[in-house]
Amino acid sequence: YLPSMRTPTAMIVGMVLCHCGLLLTFTGTVAPSWRQVSHMSNQPIDFVLEQGIWDICAERQSTHDRLCGQADELAYFEQVPVRVAQGMMPTSLALTLLGLVVAALGVRCWQKEPQHLLAGVAGLMLLLSGLLSLVPASWYTHELWTLPTPAGGMLVAGYGLVLSYLGSCLEILGGLALALSFHHCCKER
């Protein structure tokens, strides 16, 4: 009788969700569009300002002329939710990468049996990294309409913010799936 060489489903699901979460969170972090400002006073009707946590871009939608690196005239980057996001999003990405390395060692692609304790620890790391990116995305969303805005501007959430949310949720779910590995540790004791 040979022991089963199959990787547990929860581990596979956790690894897939966390890799997808990393991709979405990374894209959301570097994207210059956490919110869009349109219909500003003294600007053409098709002029849109996209504000991210690192950059501000201006675009004429009729011609698709886009120019990033716009001056921060309203001290947008000095606002606390933006500063917090600038610190927590890269920290979350670094912890996700570390968690995925630990998960790869625990999930086992080259061993007969997975190392459940290591996979469980990786799950907790990935769960924490998801929370680390969910907090700034949630706070920014809560403060979306209170952050400085050009006169008369109409605001909508940008794709970078949405991707950060989705990535955070996938990392949390993936981390929970990997943390289920602790169940096997308890059974072995």
C-alpha positions in Angstrom: 0.0 0.0 0.0 1.4 3.4 -1.1 0.5 6.5 0.8 -1.5 9.1 -1.2 0.8 11.5 -3.0 -2.0 14.0 -3.7 -1.7 17.5 -2.4 -4.8 18.3 -0.2 -7.5 20.4 -2.1 -7.5 23.1 0.5 -3.7 23.7 -0.1 -4.2 23.9 -3.8 -7.1 26.3 -3.5 -5.1 28.4 -1.0 -2.1 28.6 -3.3 -4.2 29.5 -6.4 -6.2 32.2 -4.5 -3.0 33.7 -2.9 -1.2 33.9 -6.2 -4.2 35.6 -7.8 -4.5 37.9 -4.8 -0.9 38.9 -5.1 -1.3 39.8 -8.8 -4.4 41.9 -8.1 -3.0 43.6 -5.0 0.3 44.4 -6.9 -1.6 45.9 -9.8 -3.8 47.9 -7.4 -0.8 49.2 -5.5 1.0 50.5 -8.6 -2.1 51.6 -10.5 -2.5 55.4 -10.7 -6.3 55.2 -10.3 -7.6 54.8 -6.7 -10.2 57.4 -7.6 -11.2 59.4 -10.6 -12.2 63.0 -10.6 -14.2 64.3 -13.6 -16.5 67.3 -14.4 -14.1 69.8 -12.7 -14.7 73.5 -13.0 -12.6 75.3 -15.7 -11.8 72.0 -17.4 -13.1 70.4 -20.6 -16.0 67.9 -20.1 -13.8 64.9 -21.2 -11.0 65.8 -18.8 -10.4 63.1 -16.0 -7.9 63.2 -13.2 -6.8 59.8 -11.8 -5.3 59.7 -8.3 -3.4 56.7 -7.0 -1.3 56.3 -4.0 1.9 57.1 -5.9 0.9 59.2 -8.9 -1.7 61.5 -10.4 -2.5 61.3 -14.1 -4.6 63.6 -16.3 -6.4 62.3 -19.4 -8.5 63.8 -22.2 -10.9 60.9 -22.9 -11.8 62.1 -26.4 -8.2 61.9 -27.6 -6.8 59.5 -25.0 -4.0 61.9 -24.3 -2.7 60.8 -20.9 0.0 62.6 -18.8 1.1 61.2 -15.5 3.3 62.9 -12.9 0.8 65.8 -12.4 1.6 68.3 -9.7 0.0 67.6 -6.3 -1.5 71.1 -5.8 -4.0 70.1 -3.2 -1.6 68.1 -0.9 -3.4 64.9 -1.8 -0.3 62.8 -1.1 -0.1 64.4 2.4 -3.5 63.0 3.5 -3.3 60.3 6.2 -5.3 57.6 4.3 -2.9 58.0 1.3 0.2 57.9 3.5 -1.1 54.8 5.3 -1.7 53.1 2.0 1.8 54.0 0.8 3.2 52.2 3.8 0.8 49.2 4.2 0.4 48.1 0.6 4.1 47.4 -0.1 4.4 45.8 3.4 1.4 43.5 2.4 3.1 42.6 -0.9 6.4 41.7 0.8 4.6 39.6 3.4 2.6 37.9 0.6 5.8 37.0 -1.2 7.3 35.6 2.0 4.1 33.7 2.8 4.1 32.1 -0.7 7.7 31.0 -0.3 6.9 29.4 3.1 3.7 27.9 1.6 5.6 26.4 -1.3 7.9 24.6 1.2 5.0 23.4 3.2 2.6 22.3 0.5 5.1 20.0 -1.1 5.6 19.6 -4.7 8.7 17.4 -4.3 8.0 15.5 -1.0 5.8 12.5 -0.3 3.8 14.3 2.4 3.0 18.0 2.9 4.4 19.7 5.9 1.1 20.7 7.5 2.6 23.0 10.2 4.6 25.0 7.6 1.6 25.3 5.3 -0.6 26.4 8.3 2.0 29.1 9.3 2.1 30.3 5.7 -1.7 30.5 5.7 -1.6 32.8 8.8 1.1 34.9 7.1 -1.0 35.2 3.9 -4.2 35.9 6.0 -2.3 38.8 7.7 -1.0 40.1 4.4 -4.5 40.2 3.1 -5.6 42.2 6.1 -2.7 44.5 5.7 -3.9 45.5 2.2 -7.6 45.4 3.1 -7.2 48.1 5.9 -5.8 50.9 3.7 -8.2 50.1 0.8 -11.1 50.2 3.2 -9.9 53.4 4.9 -9.3 55.1 1.6 -12.8 54.1 0.4 -14.3 55.5 3.7 -12.4 58.8 3.1 -12.8 58.9 -0.7 -15.1 62.0 -0.6 -13.2 63.8 2.1 -9.8 63.8 0.4 -9.0 67.1 -1.3 -10.7 67.4 -4.7 -10.5 70.1 -7.5 -13.4 72.5 -7.5 -16.7 71.0 -8.8 -15.1 67.5 -9.3 -17.3 64.4 -9.4 -15.7 61.4 -7.7 -15.8 57.7 -8.4 -13.7 54.8 -7.1 -10.9 53.8 -9.5 -9.9 50.4 -10.8 -6.8 50.4 -8.6 -8.9 50.5 -5.4 -11.2 47.8 -6.7 -8.3 45.5 -7.6 -6.7 46.1 -4.2 -10.0 45.1 -2.5 -10.3 41.9 -4.6 -6.7 41.0 -4.1 -7.0 41.4 -0.3 -10.1 39.2 -0.2 -8.5 36.5 -2.3 -5.4 36.5 0.0 -7.5 36.3 3.1 -9.5 33.4 1.7 -6.3 31.7 0.4 -4.7 32.2 3.8 -7.7 30.6 5.5 -7.6 27.6 3.2 -3.9 27.1 3.9 -4.5 27.6 7.7 -6.8 24.6 7.6 -3.5 22.6 7.5 -3.3 23.1 11.2 -6.2 20.6 11.5 -3.8 17.8 10.4 -1.2 18.8 13.0 -3.8 18.4 15.7 -4.9 15.0 14.4 -1.3 13.8 14.3 -0.7 14.7 18.0 
